[in-house]
Amino acid sequence: MAKIDPWGSNAVSDYDHVFKEFGLSKFPESMKKQLKHHFFERNIVVAHRDFEKVLERIKKKKKFINITGIASSGPYHLGHKADLDLFVFFKKCGAKNYFCVCDLDAYCSRPKIKTVAEAKEIAVQNVADALALGLSEKDIYVQSNREKEYYSFAFEIGKKITAKTFEAIYGHLDLGKVSANLLQYADILHGQLPEYSGKMPSITGIGLDQDSHARATRDVAKRLGYNLEMPSFIYFKFQSGLKQGSKMSSSEPDTAIFLNDCKADVVKKVGSCFTGGCPTAKEQRRLGGKPEICKKYEIDLFHLESAAKLKDIFEKCKSGKRLCGECKKLTIDYMDKFLKEHQAKAKKNLPKAKKIVYG
């Protein structure tokens, strides 16, 4: 049975277990056809909770809240980029945007972050990356800089979840993570307060490993006296790590391609990643490879926008017409080009990022 651990580094592979045990709805083809993004077209988005409400707002060109956040615990990697890509998609659908830079969350829940000052320092580069990926200054807020209404709301939430409930959901009662979670619930819900956007449907894109947060937030929303719209969630497949059986993780550098990696890093990491190739070139030309289990192909699936190029990679791997070394070079080339362009944009955005983080 798959274990759901929002702070762990192991990937979830048993999706059926998650659907059955936690009551997620599979994301239907009828919805995917209405949303023009490769995450939907390539079945990267797999499940939802109450997404119908948000889809209806998109179709009617009505506002909805688009909220997500990333802990400032290290440099962003391609897994974070996937989260931001989905956020930018909903932004383009006309949403009211709330991207949270979770510096307090990072300090409370990540033992390696020793001070809030350290988390804020990391947050500067995180914000520069977010701006380079398509967010604007008005889309972003930093937890430690939020208004008093936000903190009052987070403390109210603290009275609506018991230690017993927290332990039942997460399996432990780590006080740092309790503090971080109260802020996460406030992040997802506070946009509906009168001081912000007011009551309306909201969407948060998350990996399946984060569903415990979604369930806790929805439970808390019922208990608060604000008549809030129940928050909706959309779930995407894990972009797994470059090692077999792992997630991309800031705490395990070899599992991830980071947005600040140089070409030598990309060559090393893609060159040594787990693939679906055969033991010998002769065997692979005869039998073909298995892109379905290949970590390099997974990078392409998430981040190569050209459907034609992705199809070519898949078919030539399956047929044995292209070996792993040639295939890896294709990914190294386009990923290096993307990273160089991204890093130039992020560098240009550093002054704005410092202003956002430090005021």
C-alpha positions, 0 to 999 in steps of 0.5 A: 500500500502506498504511503502518503507523506507530504514531507517525504522523498519517496514517489507514490506509484499506487494511484488506485490506492489513493483514489480508493482510500481518500475519495479522489475523483479521476480527472475525466477526458471530458474535462481534459478536452476543455483545457488547452495545456499539455498537462491535460493532453498528456494525462499528467493531471490525474485527479481532482476534488470539486474541479467542476466549480472552477471549470464552470467559472473558466467557461463563463469567464468569471473570476476564481482564486488561483492559489499555490505555494512553495516552501523556501527551503532550497533552489527550485527544480523542475518539479517546482517548475511543473507546479508553477506552469500549472499556476501560470495556466490558471492565471491565463484563464483569468484567475485572481492569483495568490502565489505564496512564498512560504518562508515561515513554512520552510523554517517551521517544517524543514530542520535544515532551515535554522532561521527565518532570515535564512528562509528569506534569503532563499526566498529571494532566488525563489521569487526571481525564478517565479517571476522569470517563469511568468508570474508578476509582482502582484501575484506573489506574497511572502508569508512573513510579510502578510497583513495582520488579517492573514495571521488573525485568520491562521490563529482562528484556524488553530482552534478548528483542528484538534491534535487528534485530528492532526495526528489522524491525518498525518500520523504524527504531531510534530509541532513545527509542522503543525505551525506550518500547516496552520499557515498552509490552510490559511494560505489556501482559504484566506483569499476568500475573506472580505479583505481579499477577493471574497467568497468564490471557488478556488483552485490549488494544484498539488501532487498526490503526496500533498492530499493530506493537506487538501483534506485537512484544509477542506475539513477546517473550511467547514468549521470556520464561521465565514461561509467559505466556498469549499476549496477545489484541488487538482492533482498532477502526477509526480515528476519523479526523481532521476533515481528510481523510486524517488521524487525530485527533492531539494534535499537530494541534489542528485535526484533533481535538475535545478533551475540554477544548474549549469550545462555540466550539471545537466549533462551529468544528471541526465547522463546518469539517470535511470532509463528504459533502455536495454543492457546493450545497443544491439539488444535495444535496436532489436527490442526497443526501449521502454520510455514509460519507465524512463526518467529522461522521457519523464522530463520530456513529458513534463517540459517539452512543449512540442507534441510532435517532438515528444511523439518522435522521441517516444516512437524512436525509443520504442522501435529501437531507432534511437539509443539512450545516448542519442536521446539523452543528448536531445534532452540535454540540448533543449534543457540547457537552452531553457536553463540559460534563458531562464537564468538570465531572466531570473538574474534580471528580476533579482532586484524586484525579488529582493523588494518583494521579500524584504519590502 
